[in-house]
Amino acid sequence: MFEGKPVWAELPVLPADELVPLVQGWESAGVEGVWAPQIFGAPFTVLAAAAAVTSRIKLGTGIALAFTRSPLETACSAIDLDHISNGRAVLGLGSSAERQIEGSFGMPYGKPLAHMREVVAQVRQIVASGHTGELGQLEGNYHTLDLSHFRLVRPARRNEIPIYLPAVFEKACEQAGTVADGLLGHPLWTTNWLRDRVGASLRTGLDKAGRNRSDVDVNLMIFTVINPDRKEAIADARANIAFYTQSPQYMRYFAEIGFGAEAKAIQAAFAVQDYEAMANACPDEMVTAITILGSADDVRTQVLERLAFADSITPVVPQFGMPEDKAARYRANIADLFYQ
């Protein structure tokens, strides 16, 4: 807990001799849960490994790419993880970028909000009723599943597994308020964006669905660099911010937070694979608008400002382009400040 609110951690894929003591240490320290991200490989594998050596900590896919597999496979993977962990699975589902889904994975992207609504609905139906043999055909615009002969070997451990949806823009926040159990805030969010855009959009979705604010857990992922040498902290975080900026899907976001020209320059450098130019095009002001950094006291103050809009947090090291020894040091600093 941090100031009375739960703290999560991000779990990378690691060799067993590194993963086991890490997650067991987090559990002992009172960490609420771990998110395993999907870059390419599905996150269920590393979470199953963590489930086998822990007993309390929640295990979240943060996020699993929703459009790269059938909703049936996603549901069954979540059900299996929930069985292995004795009911600790959390299913985070994200759309990712069109060029990654259609280019790298060769799967249809479509209209991401509508596609996500369909996946969430079908996954929930399978979790709740996959053991009954009564699902029949699930009709959708993206997935039509003939489950008339499908039946789980045994019922899911729970008839509902919590589903979290990530967001950058307002419509995704609204959708989380309408259909999800949690909103996983993007680490690119600035404090101003969180204050001015997120709350109102989430409330719109809640009102549409007749839900209360307490029905959705808002978990903020926050790039966090705890280092009293502010200049070094900014330098260490810069490559990570430049990496995220290269994605065209975020262009509107960077323009609206005041860094549109910088984002264009970073994307132009990325197009020719000039990574040094990408970093050079990312100014200090852009890094500090997004990343919480500075001394432990400075970081505490900044995080408390964001925590006023959230129910739980996930401080993460901005480790793209960062040497592993520094990333390990920053992970230890996060543990010292945020974990019991």
SULCOR-V87777 format. One record per residue. RES is the residue in three letters. PHI is phi as a letter, one per 20 degrees, with the letter a starting at -180 (NA if undefined). OMEGA is omega in whole degrees, -180 to 180 (999 if undefined). Layout:
# SULCOR-V87777
[[RES PHI OMEGA] [RES PHI OMEGA]]
This chain:
# SULCOR-V87777
[[MET NA 176] [PHE c -176] [GLU l 175] [GLY n -179] [LYS d -175] [PRO f 179] [VAL d 175] [TRP d 176] [ALA c 177] [GLU d -174] [LEU d 176] [PRO e 172] [VAL f -177] [LEU c 170] [PRO g -175] [ALA g -177] [ASP f 174] [GLU e -177] [LEU f -174] [VAL f -180] [PRO f -180] [LEU f -176] [VAL f 177] [GLN f 176] [GLY f 177] [TRP f 180] [GLU f 179] [SER f -178] [ALA e 177] [GLY n 176] [VAL f -176] [GLU f -176] [GLY a 177] [VAL c 173] [TRP d 173] [ALA d -178] [PRO e 171] [GLN d 169] [ILE e 172] [PHE c 180] [GLY f -178] [ALA f -175] [PRO f -176] [PHE f -176] [THR f -178] [VAL f 179] [LEU f 176] [ALA f 177] [ALA f 179] [ALA f -180] [ALA f -175] [ALA f -175] [VAL d 177] [THR c -179] [SER c -175] [ARG c -169] [ILE f 179] [LYS f -172] [LEU c -173] [GLY d 170] [THR f -172] [GLY c 6] [ILE c 166] [ALA e -180] [LEU f -170] [ALA f -171] [PHE d -177] [THR e -180] [ARG b 176] [SER f 173] [PRO g 177] [LEU f 179] [GLU f 178] [THR f -180] [ALA f -178] [CYS f 177] [SER f 178] [ALA f 178] [ILE f 179] [ASP f 179] [LEU f 179] [ASP f 175] [HIS f -178] [ILE g -175] [SER e -177] [ASN l 171] [GLY n -178] [ARG d -177] [ALA f 172] [VAL c -175] [LEU d 172] [GLY e -177] [LEU c 179] [GLY c -177] [SER e -176] [SER m -177] [ALA e -178] [GLU g -177] [ARG f 176] [GLN f -177] [ILE f -177] [GLU e -178] [GLY e -176] [SER f -175] [PHE e 179] [GLY m -178] [MET d -179] [PRO f -179] [TYR d 177] [GLY m 175] [LYS e -165] [PRO f -180] [LEU f 179] [ALA f 179] [HIS f -179] [MET f 178] [ARG g -180] [GLU f 180] [VAL f -179] [VAL g -178] [ALA f -178] [GLN f 177] [VAL f -179] [ARG f 178] [GLN f -178] [ILE f 179] [VAL f -175] [ALA f -169] [SER c -177] [GLY f -179] [HIS e -172] [THR e -175] [GLY m -174] [GLU d -176] [LEU f -179] [GLY m -178] [GLN d 177] [LEU e -175] [GLU e 176] [GLY b 177] [ASN f -178] [TYR d -178] [HIS c 171] [THR d -173] [LEU d 174] [ASP e -177] [LEU d -178] [SER f 179] [HIS d -178] [PHE e 175] [ARG b 175] [LEU f 178] [VAL f 176] [ARG b -179] [PRO f 171] [ALA g -179] [ARG f 176] [ARG c 178] [ASN e 173] [GLU b 172] [ILE d -177] [PRO g 179] [ILE d 176] [TYR d 176] [LEU d 176] [PRO e 180] [ALA b 163] [VAL d -173] [PHE e -171] [GLU f -176] [LYS f 177] [ALA f 174] [CYS f 178] [GLU f -180] [GLN f 176] [ALA g 178] [GLY f -178] [THR e -168] [VAL c -170] [ALA d 173] [ASP e -180] [GLY b 174] [LEU d 180] [LEU e -175] [GLY f -177] [HIS f 179] [PRO f 174] [LEU f -177] [TRP f 171] [THR e 178] [THR f -180] [ASN f 179] [TRP f 179] [LEU f -178] [ARG f -170] [ASP e -171] [ARG d -168] [VAL f -175] [GLY g -179] [ALA f -180] [SER f 177] [LEU f -180] [ARG f 177] [THR g 179] [GLY f 178] [LEU f -179] [ASP f 179] [LYS f -176] [ALA e -179] [GLY m -177] [ARG d 178] [ASN e 178] [ARG g -179] [SER f 180] [ASP f -178] [VAL c 175] [ASP e 177] [VAL e 179] [ASN d -178] [LEU e 166] [MET e -174] [ILE c 172] [PHE f -171] [THR c 178] [VAL c -179] [ILE e -176] [ASN a -180] [PRO f 175] [ASP e -173] [ARG f -180] [LYS f 179] [GLU f -180] [ALA f 179] [ILE f 180] [ALA f -179] [ASP f -178] [ALA e -169] [ARG f -177] [ALA f 180] [ASN f 178] [ILE f 177] [ALA f 179] [PHE g -179] [TYR f -177] [THR f -176] [GLN f -177] [SER e -179] [PRO g -177] [GLN f -179] [TYR e -173] [MET g 180] [ARG f 180] [TYR f -178] [PHE f 176] [ALA f -176] [GLU f 176] [ILE e 171] [GLY n -178] [PHE c -178] [GLY f -179] [ALA f 179] [GLU f 179] [ALA f 178] [LYS f 180] [ALA f 179] [ILE f 179] [GLN f 178] [ALA f 178] [ALA f 179] [PHE f -178] [ALA f 178] [VAL d 176] [GLN l 177] [ASP e -173] [TYR f 177] [GLU f 178] [ALA f 176] [MET g -180] [ALA f -179] [ASN f -179] [ALA e -178] [CYS d -174] [PRO f 179] [ASP g -176] [GLU f 178] [MET f 179] [VAL f -175] [THR f 175] [ALA f -175] [ILE e -174] [THR e 170] [ILE e -176] [LEU b -180] [GLY p 178] [SER f 179] [ALA g 179] [ASP f 178] [ASP f -179] [VAL f 178] [ARG g -179] [THR f -179] [GLN f -180] [VAL f 178] [LEU f 178] [GLU f 179] [ARG f -176] [LEU f 177] [ALA f -178] [PHE d -171] [ALA c 178] [ASP d -179] [SER b -176] [ILE c 174] [THR c 175] [PRO f -178] [VAL c 177] [VAL f 176] [PRO f -162] [GLN e 175] [PHE f -180] [GLY m -178] [MET d 176] [PRO g -175] [GLU f -179] [ASP f 177] [LYS f 178] [ALA g 179] [ALA f 179] [ARG f 180] [TYR f 175] [ARG f 178] [ALA f 178] [ASN f 176] [ILE f 180] [ALA f -179] [ASP f -176] [LEU e -167] [PHE d -177] [TYR e -179] [GLN f 999]]
